[in-house]
Amino acid sequence: MKRSHLAREIVETVALTLLIFIVIRFVIQSYHVEGASMEPGLRTEQYVLVNKIAYSFAAPARGDVVVFHSPQNTSNDFIKRVIGLPGDIITIDSTYVWVNGTLLHEPYISAAANPFGKKWVVPANSYFVLGDNRPVSDDSRYWDYVPKDFIVGKAVLIYWPMSSWQLINTYPNVYIPIKVSHS
């Protein structure tokens, strides 16, 4: 009787371990921040947890910080903030960003700087993303849009180093005034 109880305990432990492994492997991912493009909120050498199933049930929202495959080289992953949704009209000048005619007041950026003025209309199933450190960020200003299929997931938590532990702020109040585009 004791042998069957031990065997059952071993099978249950292995099954639980396998279940935890599957959840961790397919639901969350660790991402290592490299470079200064998301400063001051995210710094190089930090690690963040990415929710890989966040967009299985809802679309990305303005303000979300997302990890995605680079549209220029899909073997590289980037982390940026979603500014524009499908159908949005994004307008920038040398300093400011407007979404559907609404000026963004962005408390999360390091400096208000754009290399040129331009206007974009975000296509279906695509997103316009910008780094928070605008002077150094390689983002949608240079290569346009991120296809939805390239998005790995939503960055939700800085977990390393431990002194930096915090939830990633999406600044929802910044985006409330934006009207839906009817383009």
Accessible surface in RSA format (square Angstrom, percent):
REM  Atomic radii and reference values for relative SASA: ProtOr
REM  Chains: A
REM  Algorithm: Lee & Richards
REM  Probe-radius: 1.40
REM  Slices: 20
REM RES _ NUM      All-atoms   Total-Side   Main-Chain    Non-polar    All polar
REM                ABS   REL    ABS   REL    ABS   REL    ABS   REL    ABS   REL
RES MET A   1   202.96 105.1 155.07 102.6  47.89 114.0 136.78 116.3  66.18  87.7
RES LYS A   2   181.90  88.7 173.92 106.7   7.98  19.0 120.09 108.1  61.81  65.8
RES ARG A   3   210.21  88.3 203.88 103.9   6.34  15.1  78.47 107.2 131.74  79.8
RES SER A   4    69.96  59.1  57.84  77.2  12.12  27.9  52.40 111.6  17.56  24.6
RES HIS A   5   104.86  57.3 101.04  70.2   3.82   9.8  71.96  74.2  32.90  38.3
RES LEU A   6   107.46  59.8 106.19  76.0   1.27   3.2 107.26  75.3   0.20   0.5
RES ALA A   7    52.61  48.4  47.89  73.9   4.73  10.8  52.17  73.5   0.45   1.2
RES ARG A   8   149.85  62.9 143.87  73.3   5.98  14.2  52.16  71.3  97.69  59.2
RES GLU A   9    79.91  45.9  79.42  60.1   0.49   1.2  20.54  39.7  59.36  48.5
RES ILE A  10    95.94  54.6  93.60  69.7   2.34   5.6  95.89  69.1   0.05   0.1
RES VAL A  11   101.12  66.5  97.34  88.1   3.78   9.1 100.44  87.3   0.68   1.9
RES GLU A  12    81.91  47.0  75.54  57.1   6.37  15.2  41.69  80.6  40.22  32.8
RES THR A  13    84.15  59.9  80.27  81.4   3.88   9.2  60.39  81.1  23.76  35.9
RES VAL A  14    92.52  60.9  90.24  81.7   2.28   5.5  91.99  79.9   0.53   1.4
RES ALA A  15    55.61  51.1  46.37  71.6   9.25  21.0  51.43  72.4   4.19  11.1
RES LEU A  16   103.72  57.8 100.08  71.6   3.64   9.2 103.13  72.4   0.59   1.6
RES THR A  17    83.78  59.6  80.92  82.0   2.87   6.8  64.87  87.1  18.92  28.6
RES LEU A  18   101.48  56.5  98.79  70.7   2.68   6.7 101.27  71.1   0.21   0.6
RES LEU A  19   102.39  57.0 100.40  71.8   1.99   5.0 101.97  71.6   0.43   1.1
RES ILE A  20    88.03  50.1  86.37  64.3   1.65   4.0  88.03  63.4   0.00   0.0
RES PHE A  21   117.43  58.8 113.39  70.2   4.05  10.5 117.28  71.1   0.16   0.4
RES ILE A  22    75.67  43.1  75.67  56.4   0.00   0.0  75.67  54.5   0.00   0.0
RES VAL A  23    70.22  46.2  69.27  62.7   0.95   2.3  70.22  61.0   0.00   0.0
RES ILE A  24    90.08  51.3  89.44  66.6   0.64   1.5  89.44  64.4   0.64   1.7
RES ARG A  25   134.99  56.7 129.36  65.9   5.62  13.4  25.45  34.8 109.53  66.4
RES PHE A  26   125.52  62.8 118.69  73.5   6.83  17.8 118.69  72.0   6.83  19.5
RES VAL A  27    40.89  26.9  40.89  37.0   0.00   0.0  40.89  35.5   0.00   0.0
RES ILE A  28    60.36  34.3  56.66  42.2   3.70   8.9  56.66  40.8   3.70  10.0
RES GLN A  29    55.32  30.9  48.35  35.3   6.98  16.6  25.68  54.7  29.64  22.5
RES SER A  30    54.83  46.3  35.60  47.5  19.23  44.3  32.45  69.1  22.38  31.4
RES TYR A  31    26.88  12.5  24.71  14.1   2.17   5.7  16.41  12.3  10.47  12.9
RES HIS A  32    51.40  28.1  43.26  30.1   8.14  20.8  35.07  36.1  16.33  19.0
RES VAL A  33     2.58   1.7   2.58   2.3   0.00   0.0   2.58   2.2   0.00   0.0
RES GLU A  34   129.34  74.3 103.77  78.5  25.57  60.9  32.46  62.8  96.88  79.1
RES GLY A  35    39.16  48.3   0.00   N/A  39.16  48.3  34.52  94.7   4.64  10.4
RES ALA A  36    37.46  34.4  31.02  47.9   6.44  14.6  31.02  43.7   6.44  17.1
RES SER A  37    21.09  17.8  20.07  26.8   1.03   2.4  10.60  22.6  10.50  14.7
RES MET A  38     2.21   1.1   1.54   1.0   0.67   1.6   1.54   1.3   0.67   0.9
RES GLU A  39    52.27  30.0  52.27  39.5   0.00   0.0   7.83  15.1  44.44  36.3
RES PRO A  40    78.09  56.9  64.21  58.5  13.87  50.4  67.40  55.6  10.69  66.4
RES GLY A  41    34.35  42.4   0.00   N/A  34.35  42.4  31.75  87.1   2.60   5.8
RES LEU A  42     4.55   2.5   4.55   3.3   0.00   0.0   4.55   3.2   0.00   0.0
RES ARG A  43   113.78  47.8 113.78  58.0   0.00   0.0  41.76  57.1  72.02  43.6
RES THR A  44    60.46  43.0  52.05  52.8   8.42  20.1  45.18  60.7  15.28  23.1
RES GLU A  45   107.60  61.8 102.40  77.5   5.20  12.4  49.98  96.7  57.62  47.0
RES GLN A  46     3.58   2.0   3.58   2.6   0.00   0.0   2.72   5.8   0.86   0.7
RES TYR A  47    75.16  35.1  75.16  42.8   0.00   0.0  39.10  29.4  36.06  44.5
RES VAL A  48     0.00   0.0   0.00   0.0   0.00   0.0   0.00   0.0   0.00   0.0
RES LEU A  49    46.08  25.7  46.08  33.0   0.00   0.0  46.08  32.4   0.00   0.0
RES VAL A  50     0.00   0.0   0.00   0.0   0.00   0.0   0.00   0.0   0.00   0.0
RES ASN A  51    43.47  30.0  43.42  42.0   0.05   0.1   3.33   8.0  40.13  38.8
RES LYS A  52    58.31  28.4  38.66  23.7  19.65  46.8  22.22  20.0  36.09  38.4
RES ILE A  53    66.14  37.6  65.97  49.1   0.16   0.4  65.97  47.5   0.16   0.4
RES ALA A  54    23.71  21.8   7.83  12.1  15.88  36.1  15.23  21.4   8.48  22.5
RES TYR A  55    29.34  13.7  18.88  10.7  10.46  27.2  20.29  15.2   9.05  11.2
RES SER A  56    78.85  66.6  37.60  50.2  41.26  95.0  27.16  57.8  51.69  72.4
RES PHE A  57   170.64  85.4 132.38  82.0  38.26  99.6 140.19  85.0  30.45  87.1
RES ALA A  58    64.10  58.9  50.98  78.7  13.12  29.8  62.75  88.4   1.35   3.6
RES ALA A  59    65.14  59.9  44.33  68.4  20.82  47.4  45.20  63.6  19.95  52.8
RES PRO A  60     4.01   2.9   0.23   0.2   3.78  13.8   0.23   0.2   3.78  23.5
RES ALA A  61    48.75  44.8  46.96  72.5   1.78   4.1  48.75  68.6   0.00   0.0
RES ARG A  62    38.99  16.4  28.70  14.6  10.29  24.5   2.37   3.2  36.62  22.2
RES GLY A  63     0.00   0.0   0.00   N/A   0.00   0.0   0.00   0.0   0.00   0.0
RES ASP A  64     8.33   5.8   8.33   8.3   0.00   0.0   0.00   0.0   8.33   8.3
RES VAL A  65     0.56   0.4   0.56   0.5   0.00   0.0   0.56   0.5   0.00   0.0
RES VAL A  66     0.00   0.0   0.00   0.0   0.00   0.0   0.00   0.0   0.00   0.0
RES VAL A  67     0.00   0.0   0.00   0.0   0.00   0.0   0.00   0.0   0.00   0.0
RES PHE A  68     0.00   0.0   0.00   0.0   0.00   0.0   0.00   0.0   0.00   0.0
RES HIS A  69    63.14  34.5  63.14  43.9   0.00   0.0  38.76  39.9  24.38  28.4
RES SER A  70     2.42   2.0   2.42   3.2   0.00   0.0   0.19   0.4   2.23   3.1
RES PRO A  71    41.80  30.5  13.80  12.6  28.00 101.8  14.10  11.6  27.70 172.2
RES GLN A  72   122.99  68.8  85.64  62.6  37.35  88.9  34.54  73.5  88.45  67.1
RES ASN A  73    72.36  49.9  66.16  63.9   6.19  14.9  24.28  58.4  48.08  46.5
RES THR A  74    77.24  54.9  65.37  66.3  11.88  28.3  31.80  42.7  45.44  68.7
RES SER A  75    96.77  81.8  57.91  77.3  38.86  89.5  55.03 117.2  41.74  58.5
RES ASN A  76    71.03  49.0  67.60  65.3   3.43   8.3  10.96  26.4  60.07  58.1
RES ASP A  77    47.74  33.4  29.97  29.8  17.77  42.0   8.57  20.2  39.17  39.1
RES PHE A  78    48.98  24.5  47.86  29.6   1.12   2.9  48.98  29.7   0.00   0.0
RES ILE A  79     8.24   4.7   6.46   4.8   1.79   4.3   6.46   4.6   1.79   4.8
RES LYS A  80     7.59   3.7   7.59   4.7   0.00   0.0   0.10   0.1   7.49   8.0
RES ARG A  81     7.71   3.2   7.71   3.9   0.00   0.0   0.00   0.0   7.71   4.7
RES VAL A  82     0.00   0.0   0.00   0.0   0.00   0.0   0.00   0.0   0.00   0.0
RES ILE A  83     0.00   0.0   0.00   0.0   0.00   0.0   0.00   0.0   0.00   0.0
RES GLY A  84     0.00   0.0   0.00   N/A   0.00   0.0   0.00   0.0   0.00   0.0
RES LEU A  85    39.80  22.2  39.80  28.5   0.00   0.0  39.80  27.9   0.00   0.0
RES PRO A  86    54.89  40.0  34.10  31.1  20.79  75.6  34.62  28.6  20.27 126.0
RES GLY A  87    23.40  28.9   0.00   N/A  23.40  28.9  22.07  60.6   1.33   3.0
RES ASP A  88     3.80   2.7   3.80   3.8   0.00   0.0   0.00   0.0   3.80   3.8
RES ILE A  89    48.27  27.5  47.88  35.7   0.39   0.9  47.88  34.5   0.39   1.1
RES ILE A  90     0.00   0.0   0.00   0.0   0.00   0.0   0.00   0.0   0.00   0.0
RES THR A  91    46.23  32.9  46.23  46.9   0.00   0.0  37.41  50.3   8.82  13.3
RES ILE A  92     4.25   2.4   0.00   0.0   4.25  10.3   0.00   0.0   4.25  11.5
RES ASP A  93    52.23  36.6  51.88  51.6   0.35   0.8  30.17  71.0  22.06  22.0
RES SER A  94    76.68  64.8  68.13  90.9   8.55  19.7  40.64  86.5  36.03  50.5
RES THR A  95    49.53  35.2  44.94  45.6   4.59  10.9  21.02  28.2  28.51  43.1
RES TYR A  96   109.06  50.9 106.42  60.5   2.64   6.9  64.49  48.5  44.57  54.9
RES VAL A  97     1.48   1.0   0.79   0.7   0.69   1.7   0.79   0.7   0.69   1.9
RES TRP A  98    67.73  27.2  67.73  32.8   0.00   0.0  51.04  27.2  16.69  27.1
RES VAL A  99     0.00   0.0   0.00   0.0   0.00   0.0   0.00   0.0   0.00   0.0
RES ASN A 100    28.08  19.4   5.58   5.4  22.50  54.2  11.80  28.4  16.28  15.7
RES GLY A 101    67.50  83.2   0.00   N/A  67.50  83.2  35.21  96.6  32.29  72.3
RES THR A 102    29.50  21.0  25.07  25.4   4.43  10.6  19.10  25.7  10.40  15.7
RES LEU A 103    56.51  31.5  47.03  33.6   9.48  23.8  47.03  33.0   9.48  25.5
RES LEU A 104     8.11   4.5   0.09   0.1   8.02  20.2   0.41   0.3   7.70  20.7
RES HIS A 105   135.37  74.0 126.03  87.6   9.33  23.9  89.42  92.2  45.95  53.5
RES GLU A 106    24.47  14.1   6.49   4.9  17.98  42.8   1.48   2.9  22.99  18.8
RES PRO A 107    92.37  67.3  52.48  47.8  39.89 145.0  66.36  54.8  26.01 161.7
RES TYR A 108     6.85   3.2   3.13   1.8   3.72   9.7   6.53   4.9   0.32   0.4
RES ILE A 109    33.45  19.0  18.93  14.1  14.52  35.0  18.93  13.6  14.52  39.4
RES SER A 110    55.40  46.8  20.26  27.0  35.14  81.0  24.66  52.5  30.75  43.1
RES ALA A 111    44.07  40.5  35.49  54.8   8.58  19.5  44.07  62.1   0.00   0.0
RES ALA A 112    47.10  43.3  23.51  36.3  23.59  53.7  24.25  34.1  22.85  60.5
RES ALA A 113    32.51  29.9  29.99  46.3   2.52   5.7  31.56  44.4   0.95   2.5
RES ASN A 114    13.98   9.6   1.30   1.3  12.68  30.5   1.96   4.7  12.02  11.6
RES PRO A 115    75.21  54.8  31.13  28.4  44.08 160.2  44.53  36.8  30.68 190.7
RES PHE A 116    72.00  36.0  63.03  39.0   8.97  23.3  72.00  43.6   0.00   0.0
RES GLY A 117    52.35  64.6   0.00   N/A  52.35  64.6  18.13  49.8  34.21  76.6
RES LYS A 118    94.98  46.3  80.92  49.7  14.05  33.5  57.96  52.2  37.02  39.4
RES LYS A 119   132.46  64.6 112.46  69.0  20.00  47.6  56.05  50.4  76.41  81.4
RES TRP A 120     7.50   3.0   3.63   1.8   3.87   9.1   7.50   4.0   0.00   0.0
RES VAL A 121    76.87  50.6  65.05  58.9  11.82  28.5  65.05  56.5  11.82  32.1
RES VAL A 122     1.82   1.2   0.00   0.0   1.82   4.4   0.00   0.0   1.82   4.9
RES PRO A 123    58.33  42.5  48.20  43.9  10.13  36.8  58.33  48.2   0.00   0.0
RES ALA A 124    79.02  72.7  59.37  91.6  19.66  44.7  61.57  86.7  17.46  46.2
RES ASN A 125   103.89  71.6  98.39  95.1   5.49  13.2  21.97  52.9  81.92  79.2
RES SER A 126    12.45  10.5  12.45  16.6   0.00   0.0   0.00   0.0  12.45  17.4
RES TYR A 127     5.81   2.7   5.81   3.3   0.00   0.0   0.37   0.3   5.44   6.7
RES PHE A 128     0.00   0.0   0.00   0.0   0.00   0.0   0.00   0.0   0.00   0.0
RES VAL A 129     0.03   0.0   0.03   0.0   0.00   0.0   0.03   0.0   0.00   0.0
RES LEU A 130     0.00   0.0   0.00   0.0   0.00   0.0   0.00   0.0   0.00   0.0
RES GLY A 131     0.00   0.0   0.00   N/A   0.00   0.0   0.00   0.0   0.00   0.0
RES ASP A 132     0.64   0.4   0.64   0.6   0.00   0.0   0.00   0.0   0.64   0.6
RES ASN A 133    17.36  12.0  17.36  16.8   0.00   0.0   0.00   0.0  17.36  16.8
RES ARG A 134     6.37   2.7   3.41   1.7   2.96   7.1   0.38   0.5   6.00   3.6
RES PRO A 135    76.51  55.8  40.15  36.6  36.36 132.2  46.68  38.5  29.84 185.4
RES VAL A 136    92.46  60.8  62.59  56.7  29.87  72.0  70.53  61.3  21.93  59.5
RES SER A 137     3.99   3.4   0.00   0.0   3.99   9.2   0.54   1.1   3.45   4.8
RES ASP A 138    62.30  43.6  58.82  58.5   3.48   8.2  33.64  79.2  28.66  28.6
RES ASP A 139     0.00   0.0   0.00   0.0   0.00   0.0   0.00   0.0   0.00   0.0
RES SER A 140     0.00   0.0   0.00   0.0   0.00   0.0   0.00   0.0   0.00   0.0
RES ARG A 141     4.41   1.9   0.26   0.1   4.15   9.9   0.00   0.0   4.41   2.7
RES TYR A 142   113.81  53.1  77.84  44.3  35.96  93.6  61.28  46.0  52.53  64.8
RES TRP A 143    26.21  10.5   7.77   3.8  18.43  43.3  14.56   7.8  11.64  18.9
RES ASP A 144    52.70  36.9  52.70  52.5   0.00   0.0   6.76  15.9  45.94  45.8
RES TYR A 145    47.90  22.4  41.78  23.8   6.12  15.9  31.17  23.4  16.73  20.6
RES VAL A 146     0.08   0.1   0.08   0.1   0.00   0.0   0.08   0.1   0.00   0.0
RES PRO A 147    45.15  32.9  45.15  41.2   0.00   0.0  45.15  37.3   0.00   0.0
RES LYS A 148    66.60  32.5  61.48  37.7   5.12  12.2  35.68  32.1  30.92  32.9
RES ASP A 149   135.65  95.0 104.44 104.0  31.21  73.8  33.28  78.3 102.37 102.1
RES PHE A 150    53.37  26.7  53.24  33.0   0.13   0.3  53.37  32.4   0.00   0.0
RES ILE A 151    24.09  13.7   3.53   2.6  20.55  49.5   3.64   2.6  20.45  55.5
RES VAL A 152    24.14  15.9  10.75   9.7  13.39  32.3  17.10  14.9   7.04  19.1
RES GLY A 153     1.42   1.7   0.00   N/A   1.42   1.7   1.42   3.9   0.00   0.0
RES LYS A 154    54.08  26.4  54.08  33.2   0.00   0.0  10.46   9.4  43.62  46.5
RES ALA A 155     0.60   0.6   0.00   0.0   0.60   1.4   0.00   0.0   0.60   1.6
RES VAL A 156    49.01  32.2  45.04  40.8   3.97   9.6  47.32  41.1   1.69   4.6
RES LEU A 157    23.67  13.2  23.67  16.9   0.00   0.0  23.67  16.6   0.00   0.0
RES ILE A 158     1.58   0.9   1.58   1.2   0.00   0.0   1.58   1.1   0.00   0.0
RES TYR A 159    63.24  29.5  62.38  35.5   0.87   2.3  48.50  36.5  14.74  18.2
RES TRP A 160   128.89  51.7 128.89  62.4   0.00   0.0 103.36  55.1  25.54  41.4
RES PRO A 161    48.98  35.7  48.98  44.6   0.00   0.0  48.98  40.4   0.00   0.0
RES MET A 162   126.85  65.7 116.16  76.9  10.69  25.5 101.43  86.2  25.41  33.7
RES SER A 163   112.21  94.8  65.72  87.7  46.49 107.1  59.29 126.2  52.93  74.2
RES SER A 164    13.94  11.8   3.69   4.9  10.25  23.6  11.15  23.7   2.79   3.9
RES TRP A 165   140.30  56.3 122.03  59.1  18.26  42.9 106.83  57.0  33.47  54.3
RES GLN A 166    88.77  49.6  86.72  63.4   2.05   4.9  21.22  45.2  67.55  51.2
RES LEU A 167   129.81  72.3 116.38  83.3  13.43  33.8 116.38  81.7  13.43  36.1
RES ILE A 168    22.82  13.0   6.78   5.0  16.05  38.7   9.67   7.0  13.15  35.7
RES ASN A 169    79.73  55.0  66.77  64.5  12.96  31.2  27.69  66.6  52.04  50.3
RES THR A 170    28.95  20.6  26.55  26.9   2.40   5.7   8.74  11.7  20.21  30.5
RES TYR A 171    62.94  29.4  58.19  33.1   4.74  12.3  29.84  22.4  33.09  40.8
RES PRO A 172    82.95  60.5  77.59  70.7   5.37  19.5  80.94  66.8   2.01  12.5
RES ASN A 173   116.96  80.7 105.80 102.2  11.16  26.9  31.42  75.6  85.54  82.7
RES VAL A 174    21.78  14.3   9.40   8.5  12.38  29.8  16.77  14.6   5.00  13.6
RES TYR A 175    13.96   6.5   9.00   5.1   4.96  12.9   9.35   7.0   4.61   5.7
RES ILE A 176   127.53  72.6 103.95  77.4  23.58  56.8 111.22  80.1  16.31  44.3
RES PRO A 177    69.51  50.7  57.41  52.3  12.10  44.0  66.86  55.2   2.66  16.5
RES ILE A 178    15.43   8.8   0.00   0.0  15.43  37.2   0.00   0.0  15.43  41.9
RES LYS A 179   146.33  71.4 143.04  87.8   3.29   7.8 104.65  94.2  41.68  44.4
RES VAL A 180   111.80  73.6 103.01  93.3   8.79  21.2 103.05  89.5   8.75  23.7
RES SER A 181    22.83  19.3   2.88   3.8  19.95  45.9   6.93  14.7  15.90  22.3
RES HIS A 182   175.11  95.7 135.24  94.0  39.87 102.0 100.44 103.5  74.67  86.9
RES SER A 183    96.50  81.5  19.82  26.4  76.68 176.6  55.04 117.2  41.46  58.1
END  Absolute sums over single chains surface
CHAIN  1 A    10287.6       8514.1       1773.5       6668.1       3619.5
END  Absolute sums over all chains
TOTAL         10287.6       8514.1       1773.5       6668.1       3619.5
